[in-house]
Amino acid sequence: MKFLNGTENKKEELNRGLKLIAKSSFIVLIGLIISKILGYVYRILIAKYFSPEVYGLFNLALAISSFLISIFSFGFSEGLLRFIPLLRAKKKQNEINYLIKRTRDIYIIFGIISTFLLFFFSDFISNQIFHNSSLTIFLKIMSVNIFISLLLYIYLGSIRAYEKISWYSGIFNIFQNVARVGVLVILIILGLRSNGSIIVWSWVIASFLTLIVSYAVCRHKIKEIFKKYKKQDYSKLNKEFFAYSWPIMFYSVIGLLLYWIDTFSLGVYKSTLEVGIYNAAVPIAALIGIVPELFMQIFFPMISREYSNKNYKIIEQLSKQVTKWIFMVSLPVFILIFFFPGAALNLLFGEEYLPAENALRILLIGTFISALFAVCNNLISMLGKSKLVLFNIAFAALMNLVLNSILVPLPRIFLLDNSNGMIGAATATLISILFLNALFIFQTKKYLSFVPLRRKMINILIISVIATAMLFYFRSVAYLSIINILLISMLFVLIYSILLLVSKSLDENDWMIIKAVWRKAKGYKKIGK
């Protein structure tokens, strides 16, 4: 009887966890939809009012500043995201306050240092590395964003660590993007677009406004983090926090390199024109990344708390269920963009960006694999094996760097024209991503004795093949205008959804979550009325 009660309790705890993930995911979904729409409006404004070369300069400046932000964050913001839930589970608020205040003081000092470094070395970086003096003004303005972003990490990270996901999503996904678009529109209306530097100003001003809002929300919603901490011996906590965080600094830096190496390579071997065109494909491929984002923002703090309580079976079940949801939702997105890449590029950016069509297909495969196994990365981080994550990402980044240096200059790859280097850059990134995720899968199996996959995913794969066959048929008989492609896409999603229902690919957990989300949606409708 005692055993049965224990099993029931575990089942209830799992259900609570799944419902929390689902309800949070609904909130995050709304935020991400608005975020992506505004993100593409922002990029479309840039494409409409500025040239691909200016778009390329902006992306290079963003990549360089992001690189410095990762270095000077020292991994502390990610450390907070893991340690706050662990300390909350043990009701150690004093230690939480100590870590937050210590991190804030360090970020203020090194934020000032890093801002001055980029400002004064902007001429050297522009002329000696990228051989483009126009990049200088972009880097000087973007240097201010480093200091702002470091402080923003603390407050946004605290909101997320305290599982205030609706606030986090509202600030990070909605407010920040509204601010970027709003400021850019105002600057364009004022006629300040001589050299394109207003794009960077819109980014920096929006970051500052987001920092103010994040600080205000923390003051209102988690005011306990602003209380003074007691003076005591924190040497053990400092040691554990630093031991976990410093490898994250390196893998954040190297992870960014993994993400930006193709952009840097195109900037070095080709020109800012190729950088601009290629970076139209990158955000479209990243659309699949929305799906794991729906779950990861609450998933990682939750499994960290369960790990602290030694609920390993719950972690396994949560991981498998979340991976199934990611696969089920991201698969139709992958199929549609893969078969209509030109339509996506033309619709969002215009005909000038169509040369990135094949690069988009290649990048799409990589982002789909990354989305599918995003849970594995989180599981290894949950175990506190940040050094292992560092090794994984460092090896993949080195592989990407070597492959880019080989493939970007090649004239042809896979019998495809690579004269612009974009096929080579995308291929190098894909191979590196495949290798990286293979490492995470192997390590998850080794340390946790499971791989987060469910058998029902085979059913979903078969269903997608049937739906894709119908997609091919519709594509063959219809004239492929933008409107027709949108109609075919909606029909494909409808068929896919119906097949999911009739094939019984949804289990009891899925139906429980659908009902929970539906109740949440109805609650929002009532509030709206």
C-alpha distance (Angstrom), angle and dihedral (degrees) to the residues before:
residue distance angle dihedral
M1 . . .
K2 3.80 . .
F3 3.79 89.2 .
L4 3.81 91.4 50.8
N5 3.80 91.2 50.3
G6 3.80 89.8 50.9
T7 3.79 90.6 50.8
E8 3.81 91.2 48.5
N9 3.79 90.8 49.8
K10 3.81 91.0 51.1
K11 3.82 89.4 49.1
E12 3.80 91.7 50.4
E13 3.80 90.8 47.0
L14 3.81 90.8 50.5
N15 3.80 90.9 49.0
R16 3.80 91.1 49.3
G17 3.80 89.8 50.4
L18 3.80 93.1 48.6
K19 3.80 92.1 47.4
L20 3.80 91.6 49.3
I21 3.80 90.6 50.1
A22 3.81 90.8 47.5
K23 3.80 95.4 46.8
S24 3.79 91.2 45.5
S25 3.80 89.1 46.1
F26 3.80 90.0 55.6
I27 3.80 89.9 54.2
V28 3.80 91.4 44.4
L29 3.83 90.2 46.9
I30 3.80 91.3 57.8
G31 3.79 89.8 46.9
L32 3.81 93.9 46.8
I33 3.81 93.9 47.5
I34 3.80 90.4 52.7
S35 3.82 89.7 41.7
K36 3.80 94.0 53.1
I37 3.80 93.1 44.6
L38 3.81 90.8 51.1
G39 3.82 90.9 41.5
Y40 3.78 90.8 55.9
V41 3.82 91.5 43.4
Y42 3.81 86.6 54.9
R43 3.81 92.1 50.0
I44 3.81 92.6 42.8
L45 3.82 89.8 53.6
I46 3.80 88.7 52.8
A47 3.82 91.4 47.9
K48 3.83 91.4 47.3
Y49 3.80 99.7 46.5
F50 3.81 100.9 29.2
S51 3.80 137.9 42.9
P52 3.84 126.7 -103.8
E53 3.83 86.9 -108.2
V54 3.83 91.3 59.7
Y55 3.82 89.5 46.4
G56 3.82 87.4 52.4
L57 3.83 92.1 51.0
F58 3.80 90.5 50.7
N59 3.82 91.8 50.9
L60 3.81 92.1 49.0
A61 3.82 91.3 50.5
L62 3.80 90.2 47.4
A63 3.81 91.4 49.5
I64 3.82 93.5 50.2
S65 3.82 94.5 47.0
S66 3.81 91.1 45.9
F67 3.79 88.4 53.1
L68 3.82 91.4 54.1
I69 3.80 92.6 44.8
S70 3.81 89.3 55.6
I71 3.81 92.0 49.9
F72 3.80 96.2 48.5
S73 3.80 95.3 41.7
F74 3.84 86.5 69.2
G75 3.81 88.3 -154.1
F76 3.82 89.8 -78.3
S77 3.81 94.4 126.2
E78 3.82 90.1 56.3
G79 3.78 88.9 44.2
L80 3.81 89.3 56.8
L81 3.79 89.8 51.2
R82 3.80 90.1 58.7
F83 3.82 101.5 34.6
I84 3.81 98.9 45.3
P85 3.86 93.6 61.4
L86 3.83 90.5 44.0
L87 3.81 92.5 50.0
R88 3.81 92.0 42.9
A89 3.81 89.7 55.5
K90 3.82 87.4 55.7
K91 3.84 92.0 42.6
K92 3.81 93.5 -120.8
Q93 3.81 100.6 148.1
N94 3.81 92.6 155.7
E95 3.81 91.3 61.5
I96 3.82 90.9 47.2
N97 3.82 91.0 54.0
Y98 3.80 90.7 48.6
L99 3.82 93.1 52.5
I100 3.81 93.8 46.8
K101 3.82 94.7 49.0
R102 3.81 92.8 43.6
T103 3.82 90.6 50.6
R104 3.82 91.7 47.4
D105 3.83 92.7 53.0
I106 3.81 92.4 48.8
Y107 3.82 91.9 47.7
I108 3.81 92.4 51.8
I109 3.81 91.7 54.4
F110 3.78 97.8 43.6
G111 3.81 93.0 38.0
I112 3.81 89.0 62.7
I113 3.83 91.9 45.5
S114 3.82 94.6 49.2
T115 3.81 93.1 45.9
F116 3.82 91.1 55.0
L117 3.82 91.9 45.2
L118 3.81 94.0 56.1
F119 3.81 92.6 41.6
F120 3.82 95.0 53.6
F121 3.82 96.5 39.0
S122 3.81 95.7 45.5
D123 3.84 92.9 99.9
F124 3.80 92.3 51.9
I125 3.82 93.7 47.4
S126 3.81 92.4 47.3
N127 3.80 99.0 45.8
Q128 3.79 104.6 29.3
I129 3.83 101.5 37.7
F130 3.80 106.7 25.7
H131 3.83 97.5 21.3
N132 3.79 92.2 -138.4
S133 3.83 119.0 114.5
S134 3.83 90.9 -168.8
L135 3.81 88.2 72.6
T136 3.84 92.0 67.0
I137 3.81 98.4 79.2
F138 3.83 90.4 46.3
L139 3.82 90.9 54.7
K140 3.82 94.7 45.2
I141 3.81 91.9 54.7
M142 3.81 93.9 41.1
S143 3.82 90.6 53.2
V144 3.83 88.8 75.5
N145 3.80 89.1 59.2
I146 3.82 91.9 65.5
F147 3.82 94.5 66.8
I148 3.82 92.2 43.4
S149 3.81 93.6 47.7
L150 3.80 94.7 51.3
L151 3.80 91.9 56.5
L152 3.80 90.8 42.3
Y153 3.83 89.6 56.3
I154 3.82 90.6 60.8
Y155 3.80 97.1 52.9
L156 3.80 97.8 37.6
G157 3.82 89.7 45.5
S158 3.81 91.0 51.2
I159 3.81 91.7 50.6
R160 3.80 90.2 51.4
A161 3.83 94.5 43.2
Y162 3.81 89.3 54.3
E163 3.83 87.1 53.6
K164 3.82 93.4 -117.6
I165 3.78 87.6 146.1
S166 3.81 97.7 159.5
W167 3.82 90.0 55.8
Y168 3.80 92.2 43.5
S169 3.80 92.1 50.0
G170 3.80 92.4 44.8
I171 3.80 92.7 52.9
F172 3.80 102.1 35.2
N173 3.80 99.9 35.9
I174 3.80 103.7 29.5
F175 3.80 114.4 20.1
Q176 3.82 95.4 41.4
N177 3.81 92.7 51.7
V178 3.81 93.6 42.8
A179 3.81 87.3 53.6
R180 3.82 92.8 49.6
V181 3.80 94.0 49.7
G182 3.82 93.4 41.1
V183 3.80 95.1 50.0
L184 3.83 92.5 44.7
V185 3.83 91.7 50.5
I186 3.82 91.3 49.3
L187 3.82 92.0 49.5
I188 3.82 91.4 47.8
I189 3.83 91.2 49.4
L190 3.81 88.8 51.2
G191 3.82 87.3 56.1
L192 3.80 95.7 -119.6
R193 3.80 99.9 142.2
S194 3.79 105.8 107.1
N195 3.83 98.7 127.8
G196 3.81 102.0 7.1
S197 3.81 94.6 -106.6
I198 3.82 90.3 125.4
I199 3.82 86.7 76.4
V200 3.80 88.8 65.6
W201 3.81 91.7 43.2
S202 3.82 89.8 54.3
W203 3.82 89.4 52.1
V204 3.82 94.2 48.8
I205 3.82 96.1 44.4
A206 3.81 90.7 48.3
S207 3.83 90.3 51.6
F208 3.81 90.3 52.1
L209 3.81 92.6 50.0
T210 3.82 90.0 48.0
L211 3.81 89.9 52.0
I212 3.81 91.0 54.4
V213 3.82 92.6 49.3
S214 3.84 92.7 46.0
Y215 3.79 91.5 51.2
A216 3.82 90.9 48.7
V217 3.82 92.3 50.3
C218 3.82 91.3 49.8
R219 3.81 89.4 50.2
H220 3.80 90.4 51.5
K221 3.82 104.0 35.8
I222 3.82 106.4 28.9
K223 3.79 101.5 22.6
E224 3.82 90.9 152.5
I225 3.83 90.1 79.3
F226 3.82 89.8 66.8
K227 3.79 94.7 59.3
K228 3.79 118.3 109.0
Y229 3.76 114.7 -97.4
K230 3.79 121.9 -130.4
K231 3.78 118.9 -106.8
Q232 3.77 109.1 -110.4
D233 3.80 140.8 125.8
Y234 3.81 107.6 -60.2
S235 3.81 95.6 165.2
K236 3.82 94.1 111.7
L237 3.80 92.5 47.1
N238 3.82 91.1 46.6
K239 3.78 90.9 50.9
E240 3.83 93.8 49.4
F241 3.81 93.1 43.5
F242 3.80 93.9 48.0
A243 3.83 92.9 43.4
Y244 3.80 89.3 55.5
S245 3.81 97.1 39.4
W246 3.80 106.1 45.2
P247 3.81 95.0 64.6
I248 3.82 87.3 49.9
M249 3.80 88.8 57.5
F250 3.79 88.9 58.6
Y251 3.77 96.1 41.6
S252 3.81 90.5 46.5
V253 3.80 88.4 53.4
I254 3.77 92.9 43.2
G255 3.81 90.9 42.2
L256 3.79 89.1 55.8
L257 3.78 89.3 47.6
L258 3.80 88.3 52.4
Y259 3.81 87.9 53.0
W260 3.83 97.4 41.2
I261 3.82 102.8 33.2
D262 3.81 91.8 93.6
T263 3.83 90.0 52.3
F264 3.84 91.6 47.8
S265 3.83 90.8 46.6
L266 3.79 93.2 51.3
G267 3.82 88.7 47.7
V268 3.82 91.5 52.2
Y269 3.84 101.0 37.8
K270 3.82 99.1 31.5
S271 3.83 128.9 11.3
T272 3.81 144.1 -84.5
L273 3.84 88.1 -90.3
E274 3.83 90.9 66.2
V275 3.82 89.7 42.5
G276 3.81 90.4 54.9
I277 3.82 95.4 46.6
Y278 3.81 93.3 44.7
N279 3.79 91.2 50.3
A280 3.79 89.4 60.9
A281 3.83 88.2 63.7
V282 3.82 94.3 46.7
P283 3.85 98.6 64.7
I284 3.82 91.8 43.6
A285 3.82 91.1 52.8
A286 3.80 87.6 46.3
L287 3.82 89.9 61.6
I288 3.81 87.0 90.0
G289 3.79 87.2 58.4
I290 3.81 87.8 69.9
V291 3.80 90.0 74.1
P292 3.84 99.7 61.7
E293 3.82 88.4 39.6
L294 3.80 87.8 63.3
F295 3.79 89.3 65.0
M296 3.81 108.4 22.3
Q297 3.81 96.8 67.5
I298 3.82 90.0 68.4
F299 3.82 98.5 19.9
F300 3.82 97.3 70.3
P301 3.84 97.9 48.8
M302 3.82 88.5 44.5
I303 3.82 97.3 52.0
S304 3.82 89.8 43.1
R305 3.79 88.5 57.3
E306 3.84 91.9 45.7
Y307 3.81 89.9 48.4
S308 3.79 89.4 53.1
N309 3.83 87.7 53.7
K310 3.85 91.2 45.0
N311 3.82 93.7 -120.3
Y312 3.81 93.6 150.7
K313 3.81 96.5 158.4
I314 3.79 91.2 54.6
I315 3.81 89.6 51.0
E316 3.82 90.0 53.3
Q317 3.80 94.0 48.9
L318 3.80 93.4 45.0
S319 3.81 90.5 49.1
K320 3.80 94.9 50.4
Q321 3.79 93.8 45.6
V322 3.81 93.8 48.4
T323 3.83 91.6 48.3
K324 3.80 89.6 52.3
W325 3.81 90.8 51.7
I326 3.80 91.4 48.6
F327 3.81 91.0 50.6
M328 3.81 93.9 45.4
V329 3.82 94.6 50.5
S330 3.82 100.7 36.9
L331 3.82 97.7 46.5
P332 3.85 97.1 73.8
V333 3.82 90.1 44.6
F334 3.81 89.7 52.8
I335 3.82 93.0 48.4
L336 3.81 95.2 48.6
I337 3.81 96.3 48.5
F338 3.81 92.6 41.4
F339 3.81 92.3 56.8
F340 3.83 96.2 37.8
P341 3.85 105.2 36.0
G342 3.80 94.3 137.4
A343 3.80 91.8 53.1
A344 3.82 90.9 52.4
L345 3.82 93.2 49.0
N346 3.80 94.2 44.3
L347 3.79 94.2 45.8
L348 3.81 95.4 49.1
F349 3.81 104.4 30.5
G350 3.80 110.4 10.6
E351 3.81 137.8 -115.2
E352 3.82 93.4 -58.5
Y353 3.82 88.7 72.9
L354 3.84 98.2 50.2
P355 3.87 92.8 101.2
A356 3.85 85.8 76.0
E357 3.84 91.8 64.5
N358 3.83 98.8 106.5
A359 3.82 92.5 37.3
L360 3.81 87.1 56.3
R361 3.82 91.6 55.0
I362 3.80 91.6 51.2
L363 3.81 94.0 46.3
L364 3.80 89.7 47.6
I365 3.81 91.9 62.0
G366 3.81 90.0 53.1
T367 3.80 95.1 48.4
F368 3.82 90.8 48.0
I369 3.83 91.6 53.8
S370 3.82 90.8 46.1
A371 3.81 91.3 50.6
L372 3.79 93.0 48.2
F373 3.81 93.9 53.5
A374 3.82 99.0 33.8
V375 3.81 87.3 112.8
C376 3.83 91.2 63.2
N377 3.80 91.7 57.4
N378 3.82 90.4 51.0
L379 3.80 92.2 47.9
I380 3.81 92.9 54.2
S381 3.83 89.8 48.1
M382 3.82 89.5 48.8
L383 3.81 89.0 58.4
G384 3.81 88.5 57.8
K385 3.82 92.1 -116.7
S386 3.79 94.4 138.9
K387 3.82 91.6 146.9
L388 3.79 89.9 58.1
V389 3.81 90.7 50.0
L390 3.81 87.5 49.7
F391 3.82 91.1 53.1
N392 3.82 91.4 48.7
I393 3.78 95.7 50.3
A394 3.82 94.0 40.2
F395 3.79 91.5 54.1
A396 3.82 92.0 46.8
A397 3.83 91.8 47.1
L398 3.81 91.8 49.8
M399 3.80 89.1 49.5
N400 3.82 89.9 49.5
L401 3.81 91.7 49.7
V402 3.80 93.1 50.3
L403 3.80 93.5 44.5
N404 3.82 92.1 48.0
S405 3.81 91.3 52.1
I406 3.81 88.7 52.5
L407 3.81 102.7 37.3
V408 3.82 104.7 36.6
P409 3.85 94.4 63.8
L410 3.87 93.3 46.1
P411 3.84 115.3 108.0
R412 3.82 95.5 -142.0
I413 3.85 136.8 20.2
F414 3.83 126.5 -180.0
L415 3.83 86.3 -1.8
L416 3.83 87.0 -62.7
D417 3.80 125.1 126.4
N418 3.82 107.8 -101.6
S419 3.80 97.8 173.0
N420 3.82 89.7 122.2
G421 3.85 91.4 48.2
M422 3.80 94.2 -127.7
I423 3.82 96.7 114.0
G424 3.81 89.5 51.6
A425 3.82 93.0 48.4
A426 3.82 92.4 48.9
T427 3.81 93.2 45.9
A428 3.80 92.6 50.3
T429 3.82 89.8 51.4
L430 3.82 92.7 47.5
I431 3.82 94.3 51.6
S432 3.83 91.0 47.8
I433 3.82 92.2 49.3
L434 3.82 92.1 49.6
F435 3.80 90.4 51.6
L436 3.82 93.1 46.2
N437 3.80 94.0 51.5
A438 3.80 91.8 46.2
L439 3.82 87.7 58.4
F440 3.82 92.7 49.8
I441 3.83 91.9 49.2
F442 3.82 92.5 49.8
Q443 3.82 92.6 47.6
T444 3.80 93.5 47.4
K445 3.80 89.1 53.8
K446 3.80 91.5 46.6
Y447 3.83 98.8 48.8
L448 3.81 102.1 29.9
S449 3.83 100.6 26.9
F450 3.79 94.9 -129.9
V451 3.79 141.0 80.3
P452 3.83 113.4 -139.9
L453 3.82 97.0 -120.2
R454 3.81 130.6 116.2
R455 3.81 127.9 -149.6
K456 3.81 90.1 -127.8
M457 3.81 87.1 70.4
I458 3.83 88.2 74.9
N459 3.83 88.7 60.3
I460 3.80 89.6 50.4
L461 3.81 90.9 50.5
I462 3.84 91.6 51.6
I463 3.81 90.2 48.5
S464 3.79 90.7 51.8
V465 3.83 90.5 53.3
I466 3.83 90.4 54.4
A467 3.81 92.0 46.7
T468 3.83 90.7 47.0
A469 3.82 90.9 52.3
M470 3.81 88.0 55.6
L471 3.82 89.1 47.0
F472 3.83 89.4 55.8
Y473 3.80 90.3 50.2
F474 3.82 93.4 51.1
R475 3.79 90.1 45.7
S476 3.82 91.3 53.0
V477 3.82 95.9 51.4
A478 3.82 100.1 38.7
Y479 3.79 131.6 74.0
L480 3.82 104.8 -113.7
S481 3.78 102.8 -126.4
I482 3.81 118.9 147.5
I483 3.82 91.4 -103.4
N484 3.81 92.5 49.4
I485 3.80 91.7 48.3
L486 3.82 89.9 52.3
L487 3.83 90.8 49.1
I488 3.83 92.0 47.5
S489 3.82 89.6 48.5
M490 3.82 91.9 52.6
L491 3.80 90.5 47.7
F492 3.81 90.2 50.0
V493 3.82 92.0 51.9
L494 3.83 90.1 47.8
I495 3.82 92.3 51.7
Y496 3.81 91.3 45.6
S497 3.81 91.2 51.0
I498 3.82 93.4 48.0
L499 3.80 91.2 49.4
L500 3.81 89.6 50.9
L501 3.80 89.4 56.7
V502 3.81 99.5 43.4
S503 3.82 94.0 44.1
K504 3.82 91.5 55.2
S505 3.81 91.2 -125.7
L506 3.80 89.3 147.0
D507 3.82 115.6 84.0
E508 3.82 130.0 -159.8
N509 3.79 92.4 -84.7
D510 3.80 90.5 53.9
W511 3.81 92.2 51.9
M512 3.78 91.4 46.2
I513 3.80 89.5 53.9
I514 3.82 93.9 44.8
K515 3.80 89.1 54.0
A516 3.82 91.5 47.0
V517 3.81 92.1 50.3
W518 3.81 91.1 45.5
R519 3.81 90.7 53.2
K520 3.82 88.9 48.3
A521 3.81 90.7 50.7
K522 3.81 91.8 48.7
G523 3.80 88.1 50.8
Y524 3.80 90.2 55.8
K525 3.82 90.6 48.7
K526 3.80 91.2 53.7
I527 3.80 90.3 49.8
G528 3.80 88.9 49.9
K529 3.80 91.1 53.9
